[in-house]
Amino acid sequence: MNTVTFTLNGKEVSAKAGVSILEAARQNGTTIPTLCHHESLHALGSCWMCIVEIKGKHRFVPACSTDITPGIAVETDTPELYAIRKKNLERLLEHHCGDCSGPCEISCPAGCDIPAFVSAIAKGNDSEAIAIIKNDIPLPGILGRVCHAPCEDECRRHGVDEPLSICTLKRFAADKDIESGDRHLPFCKPKTGKKVAIIGSGPAGLTAAYYLLKEGHDVTVYDSHDAPGGMMRYGIPPFRLPIATIEADIEPIRSMGADFICNTVFGEDITLDSLKQDGVDALFLAVGAQHPGSLGIKGEETQGVLSGIDFLNSFASGGTVNPGNRVLVIGGGNTAIDAARTALRLGAGSVRILYRRTMEEMPANRTEIEEALHEGISIDILTAPTGIKNVENNLLVSTVKMTLGEPDESGRRRPVPLENSECSLSADMVITAIGQNVDKSVHEKQGLTSTKNGTVLVDPATLRTSIPWVFAGGDCVTGADTAVNAVRQGKLAAKTIDGFLSKKPQEAPAKFFHSSYGPRDHAPEGFYRRATPSSRAKAVELSMHRRVSGFDEVSAGFSEEQAREEAQRCLRCSCVSKNDCRLRELASTYDISQECGKEEHEDFSVDRGAGVRFEREKCVDCGICVRTLEEIGQEETTAMKLLVERCPTGALS
């Protein structure tokens, strides 16, 4: 075999004679970036991504269409070449437009591949859907009911009619998995012999357990309550989140090998020292934020005044709770709404919520606010309590009307009392729900460092505490937060704990190029014109009489027909080729940022035919598809498949 000797990046090497510089470099273990090249097609060198420098001749040539010759010196990676390639990419990307990832999945704190599972449901493949969901969310039945759904807020369907009902579709997939009798269980690696203790069985603790079990570690979950679930079980009423759903989401974690030990208090029944003596290699603290916030007004300790957390916990634990006829709830979050709706079901004749800001600023889920109003609960906005006293077994709550002033540290306008607006309200029970705090005494007694807010101090990148083998996450680190954010923390904790146990170096997350149509409602007009308007599916709900007279779940979710139709409303803005797109890979390597402009893409089009979808906005005119058709002929049955496989940008799918 004839060979050619040449210099590659300063080193003398050899390659088969008659091949291109691109191939000669590959034979010697050096990869030169390219976009328009395909080994089965004649080379054009049109994209100029494979440009190299011929030393001594001051020439830049495309490596794919230039043959190797004896004695030449080739440089493939210099600052000048990097700059030229980056400029070429930017030129190509000027006319490329599309969402690599849909706004829904980008906004999901847990990173769920929403377009993929929705597509699976649309096709009737429910087992595939639950597998996709559980790659990122191990508690789909729970989050399908109680997630605050930031994904739906960002759905591009807003630009047509109503957003996709993503949460209910997630619930549908979870419920179908349960009904199947053949639960989805992930692959678990062989046992490592490492032991992890998790304190707290809320969403963060359960999520960490799931992913640590997948890595082969032994996991024991401790909880102070009678049963696992944390605030999901003891803080969310069953008409929103049935106990059976919580148990169903926990069951796979049990099947994977988790041990649950309840009625065990951290700092009393078990300590860091006792766990270490038992051979625990790492600990994840996920105790949540279960300490009620204080109103800071006179009389809040009066008998008949309960915190929302204690009220809901007492009911969930089977205690006898009699709210009386008149109930006042102070607060505007989910706990306040849940407490109000629970009091109504326990027999209260009148339930009023007092909130010091406007309805638009209430932090509770919008759906839950609407449900409360629908059930007859009244909300007094711009109203704040100033004192509580007991007058002849009647709770008298002094209030004042508020107006909104300048923004505070949260960015919301600060409520300011209005002069001469004082008023008194009577109640049999007052429920306070103005926030939840972390009981810092729990972790400080174990030697863990606190932040100034009383949460556990951790390295935000690893969730490692001041004690190297102890990690912490969820509400005890972030403060009271949503369930899906706790899932995100649990995933991060599992990843870093696994790295700690296996002594893997902590790697920074890969930074990927992301092409985007821009803000939610600013995709090209053609993107929205191709969608047929259709109403958002509405789940069947209990009648008013049945819902307020008991604790059965209000929503029945979607029927199979509804789920298929709702899933088909998805606009498919996420690119199906995002994980193996050569253009995206190169753009990530060369650190290019790109956002499409609506006004620049008025000719947006998506064409379908012969089983292929062509998105003109994603095409960069590399020519691979044209050359493929020229060389194999348009009548070949394999042509369409090859076109899709060879397209480097996802324009063909």
ROTI-189126 format. One record per residue (C-alpha): x, y, z. Coordinates in steps of 0.5 Angstrom, whole numbers. Layout:
<nodes>
NODE    xx    yy    zz
NODE     X     Y     Z
...
</nodes>
This chain:
<nodes>
NODE    xx    yy    zz
NODE     0     0     0
NODE     3     7    -2
NODE     3    12     4
NODE     5    19     4
NODE     9    22    10
NODE     7    29    12
NODE     7    33    18
NODE     1    34    22
NODE     1    39    28
NODE     8    39    28
NODE     9    31    28
NODE    11    27    23
NODE     6    22    21
NODE     4    18    15
NODE    -3    16    11
NODE    -5    12     5
NODE    -4    16    -1
NODE    -9    19    -5
NODE   -14    21     1
NODE   -16    28     3
NODE   -13    32     9
NODE   -19    30    13
NODE   -18    23    12
NODE   -11    23    13
NODE   -12    27    20
NODE   -17    22    22
NODE   -12    16    20
NODE    -8    19    25
NODE   -13    20    31
NODE   -14    28    29
NODE   -21    30    28
NODE   -22    36    24
NODE   -29    39    25
NODE   -34    39    19
NODE   -41    40    17
NODE   -42    39     9
NODE   -38    33     9
NODE   -41    26     9
NODE   -36    20     7
NODE   -41    17     2
NODE   -41    23    -2
NODE   -36    27    -6
NODE   -33    33    -3
NODE   -35    40    -4
NODE   -32    44     2
NODE   -37    49     2
NODE   -38    50     9
NODE   -31    51    10
NODE   -31    48    17
NODE   -26    43    16
NODE   -21    49    14
NODE   -14    48    15
NODE    -7    51    14
NODE    -2    49    10
NODE     5    52    14
NODE    10    55    10
NODE     5    57     4
NODE     0    61     8
NODE    -6    58     5
NODE   -12    56     8
NODE   -16    50     5
NODE   -22    46     6
NODE   -19    39     9
NODE   -25    35     6
NODE   -23    37    -2
NODE   -16    37    -1
NODE   -11    31    -2
NODE    -5    30     2
NODE     1    31    -1
NODE     8    29     1
NODE    12    33     6
NODE     7    38     7
NODE     6    41    14
NODE    -2    41    16
NODE    -4    45    22
NODE   -11    43    24
NODE   -12    47    31
NODE   -10    54    32
NODE   -13    61    35
NODE   -13    63    27
NODE   -17    57    25
NODE   -22    57    31
NODE   -23    65    29
NODE   -25    63    22
NODE   -29    57    24
NODE   -33    61    29
NODE   -34    66    24
NODE   -36    61    18
NODE   -41    58    24
NODE   -44    65    25
NODE   -45    66    18
NODE   -49    59    17
NODE   -53    60    23
NODE   -55    67    21
NODE   -61    63    17
NODE   -62    58    22
NODE   -68    58    26
NODE   -71    54    31
NODE   -72    51    38
NODE   -67    46    40
NODE   -71    45    46
NODE   -78    47    47
NODE   -79    53    52
NODE   -83    48    56
NODE   -77    43    58
NODE   -73    49    59
NODE   -77    52    64
NODE   -78    45    68
NODE   -74    45    74
NODE   -73    38    74
NODE   -71    38    66
NODE   -76    33    64
NODE   -76    32    56
NODE   -84    34    56
NODE   -84    34    48
NODE   -82    27    48
NODE   -87    24    53
NODE   -92    28    50
NODE   -91    25    43
NODE   -91    18    46
NODE   -98    19    49
NODE  -100    22    42
NODE   -98    16    39
NODE  -101    11    44
NODE   -94     9    47
NODE   -96    10    54
NODE   -90     5    57
NODE   -85    10    53
NODE   -88    16    56
NODE   -87    14    63
NODE   -80    11    62
NODE   -78    18    59
NODE   -82    22    65
NODE   -78    18    70
NODE   -71    19    67
NODE   -72    26    70
NODE   -78    26    75
NODE   -79    19    79
NODE   -86    22    82
NODE   -90    23    76
NODE   -97    21    80
NODE   -95    27    85
NODE   -92    32    81
NODE   -98    31    75
NODE  -103    33    81
NODE   -99    39    85
NODE   -94    42    80
NODE   -94    49    79
NODE   -93    48    72
NODE   -88    53    70
NODE   -88    49    63
NODE   -95    51    62
NODE   -93    58    63
NODE   -88    58    57
NODE   -92    53    52
NODE   -92    56    45
NODE   -99    54    44
NODE  -100    61    48
NODE   -99    64    41
NODE  -105    60    38
NODE  -110    59    44
NODE  -109    56    50
NODE  -103    52    53
NODE  -102    45    53
NODE  -104    41    59
NODE   -98    38    61
NODE   -99    36    68
NODE  -105    33    67
NODE  -102    29    61
NODE   -96    27    66
NODE  -101    25    71
NODE  -105    20    65
NODE   -98    17    64
NODE   -97    16    71
NODE  -104    13    72
NODE  -103     8    66
NODE   -97     6    69
NODE  -100     4    76
NODE  -106     1    72
NODE  -102    -3    68
NODE  -100    -8    74
NODE   -93    -8    71
NODE   -90    -2    74
NODE   -84     1    70
NODE   -77     0    74
NODE   -71     3    72
NODE   -64    -1    71
NODE   -60    -1    77
NODE   -53    -2    77
NODE   -49    -8    81
NODE   -49    -6    88
NODE   -43    -2    90
NODE   -43    -4    98
NODE   -44     4    99
NODE   -49     6   104
NODE   -53    12   104
NODE   -58    15   109
NODE   -63    20   107
NODE   -67    24   113
NODE   -73    26   110
NODE   -78    23   105
NODE   -81    29   102
NODE   -80    30    94
NODE   -72    31    95
NODE   -71    25    99
NODE   -75    21    95
NODE   -72    23    89
NODE   -65    22    92
NODE   -66    15    94
NODE   -69    14    87
NODE   -63    16    83
NODE   -58    13    88
NODE   -61     6    88
NODE   -60     7    80
NODE   -53     7    82
NODE   -53     1    86
NODE   -52     4    93
NODE   -56     2    99
NODE   -61     7   101
NODE   -64     8   108
NODE   -70    13   108
NODE   -71    16   115
NODE   -77    20   117
NODE   -81    23   123
NODE   -88    21   121
NODE   -92    15   121
NODE   -91    14   114
NODE   -87    17   108
NODE   -88    23   104
NODE   -87    29   108
NODE   -91    35   107
NODE   -94    32   101
NODE   -97    27   105
NODE   -98    31   111
NODE   -99    38   108
NODE  -103    37   102
NODE  -110    35   103
NODE  -113    28    99
NODE  -118    32    95
NODE  -111    35    91
NODE  -107    29    92
NODE  -109    22    95
NODE  -105    18    99
NODE  -106    12    94
NODE  -102    16    89
NODE   -97    18    94
NODE   -96    10    96
NODE   -96     9    88
NODE   -90    13    87
NODE   -86    11    93
NODE   -87     3    91
NODE   -82     3    86
NODE   -77     6    90
NODE   -79     1    95
NODE   -78    -5    90
NODE   -71    -2    88
NODE   -69    -4    95
NODE   -70     3    99
NODE   -71     1   106
NODE   -76     6   110
NODE   -75     7   117
NODE   -81    12   120
NODE   -82    15   127
NODE   -75    17   127
NODE   -73    24   129
NODE   -66    26   127
NODE   -62    29   133
NODE   -66    25   138
NODE   -67    17   135
NODE   -61    18   130
NODE   -55    23   130
NODE   -49    24   125
NODE   -45    20   130
NODE   -50    14   131
NODE   -50    13   123
NODE   -43    14   122
NODE   -42     8   127
NODE   -47     4   123
NODE   -43     4   117
NODE   -46    10   113
NODE   -42    13   108
NODE   -46    19   106
NODE   -52    23   109
NODE   -57    27   105
NODE   -61    32   109
NODE   -68    33   106
NODE   -72    35   113
NODE   -76    41   109
NODE   -78    47   112
NODE   -84    45   117
NODE   -83    51   122
NODE   -89    55   121
NODE   -88    63   120
NODE   -90    68   125
NODE   -95    74   124
NODE   -91    78   129
NODE   -98    81   132
NODE  -101    81   139
NODE  -105    75   140
NODE  -103    70   135
NODE  -102    65   141
NODE  -109    66   143
NODE  -113    59   143
NODE  -116    57   137
NODE  -111    60   133
NODE  -107    55   129
NODE  -102    55   124
NODE  -104    52   117
NODE   -98    47   117
NODE  -101    44   124
NODE  -108    44   122
NODE  -107    40   116
NODE  -102    36   119
NODE  -107    34   125
NODE  -112    32   120
NODE  -107    28   116
NODE  -105    24   122
NODE  -112    23   124
NODE  -114    28   129
NODE  -120    30   131
NODE  -121    37   128
NODE  -127    42   129
NODE  -126    48   125
NODE  -133    51   128
NODE  -137    55   123
NODE  -133    61   122
NODE  -126    60   119
NODE  -121    66   118
NODE  -115    64   114
NODE  -109    69   114
NODE  -104    68   108
NODE  -104    67   100
NODE  -100    61    99
NODE  -102    54    97
NODE  -102    52   105
NODE  -107    58   106
NODE  -111    55   100
NODE  -111    48   102
NODE  -113    50   109
NODE  -119    54   107
NODE  -121    48   103
NODE  -120    43   108
NODE  -124    47   113
NODE  -130    48   109
NODE  -130    40   108
NODE  -129    39   115
NODE  -136    43   116
NODE  -134    50   117
NODE  -140    55   114
NODE  -136    61   112
NODE  -129    61   110
NODE  -125    67   109
NODE  -118    68   106
NODE  -115    75   108
NODE  -109    77   104
NODE  -105    83   104
NODE  -103    84    97
NODE  -108    83    91
NODE  -111    77    88
NODE  -105    77    82
NODE  -100    77    87
NODE  -102    71    91
NODE   -97    66    90
NODE  -101    60    91
NODE  -103    56    84
NODE  -108    60    80
NODE  -112    53    79
NODE  -112    52    86
NODE  -115    60    88
NODE  -120    59    82
NODE  -122    52    85
NODE  -123    56    92
NODE  -127    61    90
NODE  -131    56    86
NODE  -133    52    92
NODE  -135    59    96
NODE  -129    61    99
NODE  -128    69    99
NODE  -122    72    99
NODE  -121    79   102
NODE  -115    82    98
NODE  -111    88   101
NODE  -113    86   108
NODE  -108    85   114
NODE  -109    83   121
NODE  -106    87   126
NODE  -108    83   133
NODE  -112    77   135
NODE  -116    77   142
NODE  -121    72   145
NODE  -128    75   147
NODE  -133    71   150
NODE  -130    65   146
NODE  -130    69   140
NODE  -124    70   136
NODE  -124    78   134
NODE  -119    79   129
NODE  -117    87   128
NODE  -115    88   121
NODE  -113    94   116
NODE  -114    95   109
NODE  -107    96   105
NODE  -105    99    99
NODE   -99    98    95
NODE   -93   102    95
NODE   -86   101    92
NODE   -83    94    91
NODE   -80    91    96
NODE   -74    86    96
NODE   -78    80    93
NODE   -80    85    87
NODE   -87    86    89
NODE   -90    92    91
NODE   -90    93    99
NODE   -97    93   102
NODE   -98   100   106
NODE  -103   101   111
NODE  -109   106   109
NODE  -111   111   115
NODE  -117   110   118
NODE  -119   103   115
NODE  -119    99   121
NODE  -124    93   122
NODE  -126    87   126
NODE  -128    80   124
NODE  -130    75   128
NODE  -128    67   128
NODE  -129    61   131
NODE  -122    59   128
NODE  -116    63   125
NODE  -111    59   121
NODE  -105    63   120
NODE  -101    61   113
NODE   -96    66   112
NODE   -90    62   110
NODE   -85    56   113
NODE   -79    56   116
NODE   -73    51   117
NODE   -72    49   124
NODE   -64    51   125
NODE   -64    48   131
NODE   -64    41   128
NODE   -58    41   124
NODE   -54    46   128
NODE   -54    41   134
NODE   -51    36   129
NODE   -45    41   128
NODE   -48    43   121
NODE   -47    51   119
NODE   -53    55   118
NODE   -54    61   113
NODE   -56    68   116
NODE   -63    65   114
NODE   -63    59   118
NODE   -62    54   112
NODE   -57    49   112
NODE   -51    52   109
NODE   -48    48   102
NODE   -44    49    96
NODE   -49    50    91
NODE   -46    46    86
NODE   -45    40    90
NODE   -50    41    96
NODE   -44    39   100
NODE   -45    42   107
NODE   -39    44   112
NODE   -38    36   114
NODE   -35    33   108
NODE   -40    27   108
NODE   -46    30   109
NODE   -50    33   104
NODE   -57    37   104
NODE   -62    39    99
NODE   -70    41    98
NODE   -73    46   103
NODE   -68    46   108
NODE   -63    49   103
NODE   -68    53    99
NODE   -73    55   104
NODE   -80    53   103
NODE   -81    52    95
NODE   -85    48    90
NODE   -84    40    90
NODE   -81    40    83
NODE   -76    45    85
NODE   -75    40    91
NODE   -74    34    86
NODE   -69    38    82
NODE   -65    39    89
NODE   -66    31    90
NODE   -63    30    83
NODE   -57    34    84
NODE   -55    31    91
NODE   -56    24    88
NODE   -51    26    83
NODE   -46    29    87
NODE   -46    24    93
NODE   -45    18    87
NODE   -39    22    85
NODE   -37    23    92
NODE   -38    15    94
NODE   -34    13    87
NODE   -29    18    88
NODE   -31    21    81
NODE   -28    28    80
NODE   -34    33    80
NODE   -35    36    73
NODE   -38    42    71
NODE   -45    41    67
NODE   -44    41    59
NODE   -46    48    56
NODE   -50    47    50
NODE   -51    52    44
NODE   -59    53    44
NODE   -62    56    38
NODE   -69    59    40
NODE   -75    62    36
NODE   -74    67    42
NODE   -79    69    48
NODE   -86    65    48
NODE   -90    69    44
NODE   -85    71    39
NODE   -84    65    34
NODE   -85    67    27
NODE   -92    68    24
NODE   -92    62    20
NODE   -90    58    26
NODE   -97    59    29
NODE  -101    59    23
NODE   -99    52    21
NODE  -103    50    28
NODE  -111    49    28
NODE  -114    52    34
NODE  -117    47    39
NODE  -119    48    46
NODE  -115    45    52
NODE  -118    39    54
NODE  -122    39    61
NODE  -121    34    66
NODE  -128    31    69
NODE  -129    34    76
NODE  -133    32    82
NODE  -140    36    83
NODE  -140    41    88
NODE  -144    38    93
NODE  -139    31    93
NODE  -133    35    93
NODE  -134    40    99
NODE  -138    34   103
NODE  -132    30   103
NODE  -124    29   101
NODE  -125    25    95
NODE  -120    27    89
NODE  -123    33    86
NODE  -120    32    79
NODE  -121    25    75
NODE  -116    27    70
NODE  -116    25    63
NODE  -119    19    59
NODE  -115    16    54
NODE  -119    19    48
NODE  -118    26    52
NODE  -110    25    53
NODE  -109    23    46
NODE  -113    29    43
NODE  -109    34    48
NODE  -102    31    47
NODE  -104    32    39
NODE  -104    39    41
NODE   -97    40    42
NODE   -94    44    37
NODE   -87    40    37
NODE   -83    46    37
NODE   -77    42    40
NODE   -72    39    35
NODE   -72    31    35
NODE   -65    32    33
NODE   -62    36    38
NODE   -58    30    42
NODE   -55    28    35
NODE   -55    35    31
NODE   -48    36    28
NODE   -49    44    28
NODE   -51    44    35
NODE   -45    40    37
NODE   -40    45    33
NODE   -44    51    36
NODE   -43    49    43
NODE   -36    47    41
NODE   -34    54    39
NODE   -39    58    44
NODE   -44    61    39
NODE   -50    64    42
NODE   -56    65    38
NODE   -63    67    38
NODE   -68    68    32
NODE   -72    74    31
NODE   -79    74    29
NODE   -79    79    24
NODE   -73    76    20
NODE   -77    69    19
NODE   -83    71    15
NODE   -82    66    10
NODE   -82    60    15
NODE   -85    54    13
NODE   -86    46    15
NODE   -87    42     9
NODE   -89    34     9
NODE   -88    29     4
NODE   -86    22     3
NODE   -85    21    10
NODE   -81    27    11
NODE   -82    33    15
NODE   -77    39    12
NODE   -77    45    16
NODE   -74    51    12
NODE   -71    55    17
NODE   -67    50    20
NODE   -63    48    13
NODE   -56    51    12
NODE   -56    49     5
NODE   -50    44     6
NODE   -52    41     0
NODE   -52    34     3
NODE   -59    32     1
NODE   -58    34    -6
NODE   -52    30    -7
NODE   -55    24    -4
NODE   -61    25    -9
NODE   -56    26   -14
NODE   -52    20   -13
NODE   -57    14   -11
NODE   -63    17   -15
NODE   -69    20   -13
NODE   -73    13   -14
NODE   -69     9    -9
NODE   -73     7    -3
NODE   -68     8     2
NODE   -67    15    -1
NODE   -72    19     4
NODE   -69    15    10
NODE   -62    17     8
NODE   -64    24     7
NODE   -66    24    15
NODE   -60    20    17
NODE   -55    25    14
NODE   -58    32    15
NODE   -53    35    20
NODE   -58    40    23
NODE   -65    37    24
NODE   -68    40    18
NODE   -70    34    15
NODE   -74    29    20
</nodes>
